[in-house]
Amino acid sequence: MYQEILEELGLSQNEAKIYEGLIEIGQASVPEISLKIGVHKRNVYDIIPKLLKRGLIYQIADSKENTYAPVAPNKLSDLVWEKETKLNSILPGLNRQFKKAATEEAVYIYKGVEGFKNYLRDILATGEDVFFIGAKGGWFDADLQIFIKKFLKQAREKKIKYHHIFDAEVKTLAPDLLKALGQPYRFLPPEYSTTGAIDIFGDHIVTFSGLTLKNITEDATLVVIQNKELADCYRTWFRFIWDHCRK
């Protein structure tokens, strides 16, 4: 039931299966774990030391044969915190190396939901206002909701503002977007709705395909152009479109 999420936290498939299984059955010996959880006995013997090292299980001291029980699931939060602490300790150095090697001009492609997250991280990195043409509320895709809450909080802290020119259907089919994102925004005429969009922020221009209302398809493509002069041009064109769109 929770195996997929446990794997996302860094457990192997069998580690997740055995830990979740022990949560359900309480305590068990290796033969019992193998029988009740459905993992080959040899694999159970391999995994037990790894779970002990992670601190997710412990051995029952007074049992006649080696018996193991799970540690309370709150331990998982400690594992995540420890990894985050280690990551934060190296991020400053990594960012210095990244900025040193970064070029002022580039063209690259992001794909799917994970690529969309990278684009959102780029917005935070520039820390500048964002201008949207043909927006459809892709930020509110169901698969993004955990990530987007953190993003919006960090964007508020950086005082990033959004200037939306939405596709017309957003006004009638997704008014919750307008409330969540707030003014200023305008709308393209209905005959100009597409499955694409353009965002401009800092020295970035991002063009999208594969978008529908509040949805990012797995094959969505984001083409990123990093060029300050061109980004300024796009902002000028944005202002022209803005002045000719409905409020």
Buried (B, 14 or more C-beta within 10 A) or exposed (E): EEBEEBBEEEBBBBBBBBBBBBBEEEBBBBEBBBEEBEBEEEBBEBBBEBBBEBEBBEEBEEEEEEBBBBBEEEBBEEBEEEEEEEEEEEEEEEEEEEEEEEEEEEEEEBBBBEBBBEBBEBBBBBBBBBBBBBBBBBBBBEBBEEBBEEBBEBBEEBEBBBBBBBBBBBBEBBEEBBEEBEEEBBBBEEEEBEBBBBBBBBBBBBBBBBBBBBBBBEEBBBBBBBBEEBBEEBBEEBEEBBEEBEE
